[in-house]
């Protein structure tokens, strides 16, 4: 799996991919991460990558020509997704991360300033994505998030695939509560069910708690538009049992 990140601030990525799961995956050649300075693809004496927007608005906009040149230089095949990071994009989620993990390369364009010339989005990018409903100074932090999230779905990056399958959002719900030693901390005790030895009952408890937390913290995740009809019926039944 290869990530190609196009940015005007390549130094922001120094060291960030050297540790943890990503660092180990790079050492094992499971993933490659290449950082490209957009200015090297600009022309002219000053290698300008931005300019004032037409129409009189304040701020600067990233020009299309160096971005097109950068993507065309690093994109290996026409099937490789080209991701433009901007606050206006579709919200990145676990399902899309899993989808991206099935391809061999992703090109990521880090937006900046007041935005990117719309022709990049309309004629070059295959995806316009945002990591949340807020504005960052640029797409660099979002690029780090996407690389980390996608990498977890690549085989052998995470030691045990069960760890990924038990993550929040993998099956549409938040994760269940987790506990470890000590069993009794300042009179705050671990639920007894976890010591029962009955794996069926423990799994049922975990699913129930995951549903409760999702319903409380992220009710949008259990809405009809985010979950299959069959699974929605099962969730409704569990909710009725909990209320009963």
N, C-alpha and C positions, 0 to 999 in steps of 0.2 A: 504494500500500500504506500503510495507516495502523495505527500501534501506539498503543494507549491503555493507559498504565500507571497502576495505582491503588496508592498507597503512603501511609504515614504519615510518610515522610521524603523529600519531593520534592526537597530540596536535595542529596540524594545523587546526583542525576542532572545537576546543574549542570556543564556543560562536557564531560560524558563523551561526548556524541554530536556534538560540534562539530568533531572532526577526523577524519582518515583517510577510509576508504571511506564510512562512514556520513555524515560531514559533507558530503562531496561529493554524495552521493545526496540529502541534504536540500536542498542548494543547487539541485539540478536538479529538485526537486519529484518525485523518484522515490519517496520515502517521506516520511511525516509521523510525527512522534513527539510525543504529547501526554501530559504528566505531570499526574495528578490527585491532589490532596491528599484522602485519605479523610476527614479531619476536616470538610471542607466539606459532606459529605453526612450527617454525624451531627446529631442533634437534641438539644435540651436546652441549658441554660446553659453547660455545660462541654464540649459536643460530644464526649462520651466514645465512643471506638471500641472499647474493650476492657472485659472484666469477668472476675471470678473464675469458674473452671470449676465446674459442678455436680459433686458427688461428693467435694469436699474436696481435690483435688490442688493443689499449689503452682503459682504463676505466674498469668499472665493469658492470656485467649483473645480474639481479635478477634471482635466481635459481628457477627451476620449482617445486621442492618437497614441499617447504613451501606454495607456492601458491595453488597447487593442494589440499594440506591438509586443507588450510583455506577455500577454496570454498566448498570442500566436507563437511566441518563442519557446514557451515552457510547456504548452499543452501537448501531450503525447499523441492522443487520438481525439477525434471529434466527439467520441462518446464520453470523454472525461467531463464531469460536471464543472461548471464555472460558477462560483458562488460570489455574489456581490453582497457585502455586509452593509446594511443601512437600517436606520430606525423605521423605515417604511416597509420593510420586508415582512414576509410570512414568518411567524414565530417558529424558531428551530425547536424540535422536540425529539424525544427518544426514538420515535418511529422513523423519522428522517435520518437520524444518526445510524440506525441499523441498516437503512437503505443505502446510505453512503458507504458503509463498511463493505459492501459487496462489489464495489468498483475498484479499479487499480490505481486511480489518480483523482485527486480533487484539486482544482485551482481556486484559490481564495483571494478575492480582491478586498483590501481594507479601505473602506470609505473614509473620508476626512472632510474637514471644513464644513461648508454649507451643503455638501453632497457631491455627487458624481454626475457628469453629463449623462442625460437620460438615454442617449444612444448606446451606452454601455449596457444598460439594463435591457433595452429593447432588442438589440441585435447581437449581443455577445454573451451576456450572462444567461445561464440556464436556470438559476435560482437567485432570487433576491431575499435575503434572510436577515432576521433580527433575533437576538437572544432574549429580548424582553421589552416591555413597554416603558422604556426610559432611553435617554440619549447619552452616549459616551462621547469622549473627545475624538474617538476614531474607532475603526474596526479591529484594531490589533488585539485588545482584550477578548473580543468576541471570537476572533480567529483561534486564540488559545483554547477557549471553551469548546469550540467545534472539534478541533484536533483531539482534545482529551476525550470528549464524549464518543466520537466515532471510533477512536482507537480501541475502546473497551469492547467493541463488538467484533474486532478482528481476531480470528482464532489464535490462541496461545499468548496474546498480549496480557490478558488477565490469567493468572495461574489456573483457576478453576472456573469453568463456564457457569457453574451453579451460582457463583458470586454475582455474575452479570444478570442471570435469570431471576435472582432474588432482589435486584435493585428496585428502587422506586421507579414507577412508570413502565417497567418492562411489560407487565400484564395490564396496564391501564390504571393501576392503583398506586398509592404511596406505600412505602414499606411499613411493615409491622414494627412495633416497639422491640428494641434489643436490650438485653441485660447481660452483665457479667459479674465477676466477684467485686466486692463482697456481697454475699446473699442478703445481708441486713446492714444497711448503711444509714446511720442516724435515725433508726426506726423506720426507714423507708425500705420496705421489703420487696423482693422479687416475687412476682405472682407464682403461687404454688403449682399451678398447672404445668409449668416448665420443668418441674422436678418429678412429674408423675410417671415418666417412662412410657406413657401412652402416646406414641407418635401421631396417631390419628387425631386424638383430642388436641394435641399441641398444634398440629397443622390447622385444625378447625379454629382454634383460638387465634392463631396468627392471622388467618384470613378475615375473621370477624374484626379484629383490631385494625387491620389494614383498611377495611371498609369504613369503620368508624372514623378513623383519622382522615381518610380521603373525603368523606362526606362533610366533616367539620372544617377541614383546611382548604380543600379544593373541590367543592361541589361540582364545578364545571367538568371535572374528569369523569363523573358518573352520569352526565347528561346523555340523552338519547343520541346526540350527534357525535359523541366520542366513543361509543361502545356498541357492540353488536346487540341485536334484539334479544338473542338467547341469553347472553351474559347479563344484559340489563334486567331480565326477568329474575335471574338468580340473585342479583344484587338487591332487587326490590324485596324478594322473599327474605333475605337476610336482614334487611332493614326492618321489615315488619316483625320478624322474630325478636330483634333487639328492642323495638318499641314495646312489644308485648311482654 
